Each structure stands twice: as structure tokens, then as C-alpha cells.
Amino acid sequence: MGSKLEQSTAVAQENGDVPSLLVTDGAARSTSVPGLATSAWTIEDSEELYRINGWGEPYFSINAAGHVTVSPKADRGGSLDLFELVNALKQRNLELPLLIRFSDILEDRIERLNACFAKAIARYSYAGTYQGVFPVKCNQHRHLVEDLVRFGKPHQFGLEAGSKPELLIALSLLDTPGALLICNGYKDREYIETAMLAQRLGKLSIIVLEQVEEVPLVIAASRKLKIEPIVGVRAKLSSKGVGRWGCSTGDRAKFGLTIPEILDAVEQLREAGLLHCLQLLHFHIGSQISAISVIKDAIREASQIYVQLAKLGADMRYLDVGGGLGVDYDGSKTNFHASKNYNMQNYANDIVAEVKEACEGQAITVPTLISESGRAIASHQSVLIFDVLGISEVPTETPDPVQSGDHLIVRNLYETYQSISEENYQEAYHDATQFKEEAISLFAFGYLSLRDRAKAERLYWACCRKIQQIVRQQDYVPDDLEDLEKIMASIYYINLSVFQSVPDSWAIDQLFPIMPIHRLDEEPTERATLADLTCDSDGKIDQFIDLRDVKSVLELHPLKPGEPYYLGLFLGGAYQEIMGNLHNLFGDTNAIHIKLTPKGYAIEHVVKGDTMTEVLSYVQYNSEDLVENIRKQTEQALQDHRITLQESQLLLSNYERSLSRYTYLTHEYP
Ligand SMILES: *Cc1c(COP(=O)(O)O)cnc(C)c1O
């Protein structure tokens, strides 16, 4: 760890963007001058708490200054202080929330996947090769797909399209000789003809039949264009997937051909004299497969189908194992849905070994192996940074002693508060809860004043806090007190729309690692849930990664007056960007592409987030018309003396300026 820290400081210093104070602070900490530290909390405590080594390896870690660092080239050297990077970007007027993409991470992911298959192929003396493709649906952004094609060149890495617009992207961008262009998804005549004509441009396009109806379309297009296509077939496996996407497989799955349908397709192709065009078998058992046994079962079944197709006379050459390669979001290395109980090498080994065994047993030439790993390639490359706008806490003050005139219920609560001890805390909790409920019903029937109700509520929270302190010291938490942390949690208001930036957190309760990117050498004393900017009670995050299962509160730091507090959401580079929506008209965030350079880093691209004019135009408002309306209304108000000239100028200039600005909040720290 030591050498990595030195390196990160060196890179940061060279970069010249770092306020010297912070570097000194880091240096002072790493030599650990006794008596300087204000608490016993260390960055190792933060590492353990946020599990960054589990999910962050080898890209994310914490440096001596207590900041998250990014090593975009993994163990090949060079790292950036994420907190300093965010500050430097803010100085360039790039406002939060910010999506930071590290193209080096993307490159590293492709290298890793190819290296794992190369190793497996060598280990099992597999006579075929591996040629992966990236499923464009996972992240369609142009700079990212361009990078993928470029980084994939040495490995003849291709693209997979799942729709017509994605086919247009893949067709235009994929220029690697010999790389595969896999055409999946539902197809019409135009899609099929375009995919076939791509052969004339020298592309290795493969049309994968997903529906029986596509078979005659392919045959007809082939006759019309006089092109012999490469055809694949997607099988509905009977092996069951597991978890969230488990139902993408099985006989009733949405996609693919059943075994009788595959046989039917074979016969149709044979009759048309095109059976030799059938060269690929594809399956996809779902995304984020957390158990390796499920992958093995699927490969075993698919390998047999492959062998049988070859025996039926198809000129089989490719086996496409689809996606599903998981990401360890919680770093637990288990078959929990936010994790996976295998690594990339295990995955490659199992595929290579299973396919080899099935083919060799039947004297069939082994296929070129294809995988369509999206999540495993695109997740790590981006980090979403957002700030905290404010906090809502349960009351913290010590209650005043009761007075003679106080209501009985208030006096009961005060007595409970005073009596709380390690011996009776559980009982006291029940008493306090009951008294509080009584206070509320007394109030509802008019027997309690507003002032007494306020006292009762304050006392209730004081009891809870006192009990919470005791519970935190205990090794064992009684069941009925488990919710206490959740009840007592603060709400941190974040400058973000969950619907726009983390849709899967809202839609399918997917977990992503979230943590502060600075102050990690300080103990996070608050327990919080996160609430976003939208006026929607679902716009929140209240499930966080944990070693076991999930936790309902996240440990965070209290805000410091005048200082921003930055949180990072990690591993969200797959699916989140495109599935986000414009709820409350919060638009795309700013996206910045960063590349490591010998001197620090370079900003390769800045993709500005939506302005208000842009999001308004998505719902058919014209900003000029809007301004004109406001101008007319102000004019009328001026004539009626309802507004001063000065006020009207301020209103109009604010209105016009807002239109050209970011949809998120700009928080100014004095
Ligand atoms: C979504 C999808 C993928 C990508 O799956 P990941 O789990 O993200 O790797 C691959 N192939 C097909 C057919 C898909 O629909």
C-alpha cells in the first residue's frame, strides 16, 4: 500500500492542481505524528466500513489524506486523488453532479477479459480462440463505444446490437478487421437486409435468429440480395437462471427459440439450401449471474445443442455465451444478488473447459468462443460525484427537566429518560414508544397542548438517543431494537435525481457502493439515508451494501459549515445512464472523460449536462415563447403598478439565465 500512496501524492503534485495544505496534511498523517490525530479513527477503519477493498480492487482505494483515489490503470501504476480531481473540475466551471469516466479503466477491463480467456485457452489447450463483443445496450454513449472499439482492436473485439438504432451505431463505428458484429434483438426486413449488406463493407455481421418468424425473412433477404448471410440461433435453455433476471431463460422466456423451433429453423434453412450459413449458437441466461454453478449448467446444455447442430449438418463455428458475467457490488464474493461467487478467470475457465469436453467427446471441432459481457466491462469506468445540500436530523438537544405544570405524559417520559440504563434499555424503549403514541392520541382528542406535545416528542427522541448509545456498545442487538438506527437516521439531501442517474436503485432496488470521497480519516458519526432532489418520495436511497445482506443506513460525516461534502456512487457505468428518466425535469448530468497521462491527467471530453432549455424542449416547450410570455406578463404588471421596474428586470434576467443553465442546484459555499 505504501508505494501506491507515495505515487498518488507524486502524481497529484505534478499535476499542480492540489492545494499544498492537503498534501501536507496527508504527509503528516502518514508519518503519524503522535498526538496530532483528533480521533482514533483511521483510513483502515473507513476501508473496512465502506468495503472499498472488496468492490474497489484494483481501481479504487483510500490515500493517507483520507481521500478516495482512482488507479485507472489498475496495478500498472499511476493514480489520482478523486477529491482533488473534483475540486479541479469545479474550478473549470463543471458543476456537480458530475459523472467522471476513466477511459483507462475501460481499457483495463477489456484487457482483463481477454487475458482471462487467453489464459484459460492455454491452460486447457483449447484449439479455438476467444472473440468477445460489447453489447451496445449497456452504454451507448459515443465516446465510450469509440473507446471500446479502439481498445478492442488488438483482440478483434466486436460489438453486439440489440435493436435497429444500435445496429446503426455498430455498423458505423466498428472498423476492426475480423471483429464480429452480432445482430440480436427483434428484426424486420430492413434490419436483416442492412445486416446482410454490411458484409459488402467487409464486416463480419452475424444475424442471430431470436424468433421463428425471422427465418423466412432471412431466407427471402438472402435470395433478394444474393448474399449468403452468417446466421446464428438463440436458444431458450431449460437451465434456470437465478436472481433478478432469472426469468430471461427457460421455456417461457421472452427471447430465443425452443428446441423444436430450432429444429424447424434448421429444416427451413436446409430446404432453402442455406444450412451451411447456420454457424453460431447463442444463449443469454440473464444479467448479473451471481452463482458460477448456474453459468456452468447453461454452458453444459448449450455445448450439447452446439454439438447436435453440427451433427445435423450446420457449419458450426461460433458459440456465443451471452452476458451475465457479474460485478461484485458489495465486495462480499458471495452468491448474494449484489455480488458473485466467482471471478473473471473462473468464468473463462469454466466456459473453455465445458465446451472443450463436450466437443472432444463427439469429435467436433471446438468453436470460436464469444461472450457479450456488458456489465463486467462498463460498470467500473464511471464514478458519479454529488454533493450534500442539507441534513434533516431527529432532535439532538438534552431535554429540560419537567416542571410542576407539565402534563402527566410528559412527566412519565422524563422519568423514563432519566431511568435508562444498560439493565433496562430494552424495556425503556418500549415505554418511551408507548408514551409517545399516547401523547399523540391525547393531542388528537384535545387533551394535550401543542407545547406539551412538542415536549413529549423531544423527550421521546432524547430517550431513543440515549438507548441508541447503549445499543451501539452491545455485541447483540435485540430484534425489537434493530430498527432504532433506521428510526434515528438523518436524511441527507443530495444534489441528484435517483430517477435520472441511478434508475436501477429505484426500479429494482439494485445496490451500488456509495461513500464519501474525502474525510475518510475522520469517524463518520452520523447514520443516514439519502433523499434526492425530486418531489417524489421514491427518490431516495435507503439500502446500502454490507458484508452480510444490506444495511438501511449509511455512515456519514456531519456537515462542516462552509465546506462541501462530496459523495461518490461507484460501479454505475452499465445501464444507469440510458435508463434514467426526466422525472421533475432533472436532465443528464455533466460527464467528463479523464485519461491518465505521465504528468497527471488529461480531460479528453466534456459532455455538458442538459440545460433547462434542453429538458424543456424534450416536452415541446420553446424557451423563446416562454420568455416572451413572461415578458408580456411583466409588462402588464408594470402598467398595473404591481411590480417595480427593478423587480421586473431581476425576474426576467433570472428567468432567461436559468434557461441556459444546468437543471441541478448550484450550492454556494461562503
Ligand atoms: C443485456 C444483454 C447482454 C449483456 O449482459 P451483461 O450481463 O450486462 O453482460 C448480453 N447479451 C444479450 C443478448 C443481452 O440482452
The ligand as a Gaussian input file, in Angstrom:
#p B3LYP/6-31G(d) Opt

LIG

0 1
 C      -28.205000      -7.413000     -21.972000
 C      -27.567000      -8.428000     -22.784000
 C      -26.195000      -8.669000     -22.640000
 C      -25.329000      -8.012000     -21.599000
 O      -25.443000      -8.666000     -20.387000
 P      -24.460000      -8.318000     -19.164000
 O      -24.991000      -9.135000     -18.062000
 O      -24.542000      -6.865000     -18.948000
 O      -23.091000      -8.733000     -19.544000
 C      -25.625000      -9.590000     -23.491000
 N      -26.365000     -10.235000     -24.424000
 C      -27.684000     -10.019000     -24.572000
 C      -28.429000     -10.752000     -25.615000
 C      -28.326000      -9.123000     -23.761000
 O      -29.646000      -8.929000     -23.906000

